[in-house]
C-alpha cells in the first residue's frame, strides 16, 4: 500500500503554517516579535531537508521543505527590511 499521500498532506499543512505569518507581517509591517535567528535556522534546516529529499528522490520532502525554506527566507527578508524602519 502506498502511503505517500501522508507526506503530501503533511507537507501542505506544514507549508500553510508560514503563510499567515507572512501576510500579517506585510499588513502590519510589525516584525518586533519575530526572531531573526529562529527563522534563519528554519530557513537552513528546511533547505537541508529539501536537499536530502532531492538526493533520495523523496518528492514530498523535496517539494514542501523547499517551499518552507522559501517562506522562511521571505520572513527573514521582511524582518530585515521592516526591522530597519523602526531603528
C-alpha positions as CSV (number, residue, x, y, z in Angstrom):
1,X,0.0,0.0,0.0
2,X,1.3,3.4,-0.9
3,X,1.3,6.0,1.9
4,X,3.0,8.8,0.0
5,X,-0.2,10.8,0.3
6,X,0.6,11.2,4.0
7,X,3.8,13.0,3.1
8,X,1.9,15.3,0.7
9,X,-0.7,16.1,3.3
10,X,1.9,16.8,6.0
11,X,3.8,19.0,3.5
12,X,0.7,21.0,2.7
13,X,-0.1,21.6,6.3
14,X,3.4,22.5,7.3
15,X,3.7,24.9,4.4
16,X,0.4,26.6,5.3
17,X,1.7,27.5,8.7
18,X,4.1,30.2,7.4
19,X,1.5,32.0,5.2
20,X,-0.5,33.7,7.9
21,X,2.7,35.0,9.5
22,X,3.9,36.4,6.2
23,X,0.5,38.0,5.5
24,X,0.5,39.6,9.0
25,X,4.0,41.0,8.6
26,X,3.1,42.5,5.2
27,X,-0.1,44.0,6.5
28,X,1.2,45.4,9.8
29,X,4.8,45.9,8.9
30,X,5.5,44.9,12.5
31,X,8.4,42.5,13.0
32,X,9.3,43.3,16.5
33,X,8.3,39.9,17.9
34,X,9.8,37.9,15.0
35,X,13.0,36.1,15.9
36,X,15.6,36.6,13.1
37,X,17.7,33.7,14.5
38,X,14.8,31.3,14.6
39,X,13.7,31.9,11.1
40,X,17.3,31.9,9.8
41,X,17.8,28.5,11.4
42,X,14.4,27.3,10.0
43,X,15.5,28.5,6.5
44,X,18.7,26.5,6.6
45,X,17.0,23.4,8.2
46,X,14.3,23.3,5.6
47,X,16.8,23.8,2.8
48,X,18.9,20.9,4.0
49,X,15.8,18.7,4.2
50,X,14.9,19.7,0.7
51,X,18.4,18.7,-0.5
52,X,18.0,15.4,1.4
53,X,14.7,14.8,-0.3
54,X,16.1,15.6,-3.7
55,X,19.1,13.3,-3.2
56,X,16.9,10.4,-2.1
57,X,14.1,11.0,-4.6
58,X,11.5,11.7,-1.9
59,X,9.2,14.1,-3.7
60,X,7.0,15.3,-0.8
61,X,10.1,16.2,1.3
62,X,11.8,17.8,-1.6
63,X,8.8,20.0,-2.6
64,X,7.4,21.1,0.7
65,X,10.6,21.6,2.6
66,X,11.8,23.7,-0.4
67,X,8.6,25.8,0.0
68,X,9.1,26.0,3.7
69,X,12.7,27.2,3.2
70,X,11.5,29.8,0.7
71,X,8.8,31.1,3.1
72,X,11.3,31.2,5.9
73,X,13.6,33.3,3.7
74,X,10.7,35.7,3.0
75,X,10.2,36.2,6.7
76,X,13.9,36.8,7.2
77,X,13.9,39.4,4.4
78,X,10.8,41.1,5.8
79,X,12.4,41.2,9.3
80,X,15.5,42.8,7.8
81,X,13.5,45.3,5.7
82,X,10.8,46.3,8.2
83,X,13.1,46.0,11.2
84,X,15.3,48.6,9.8
85,X,12.4,51.1,9.7
86,X,11.9,51.0,13.5
87,X,15.5,51.9,14.4
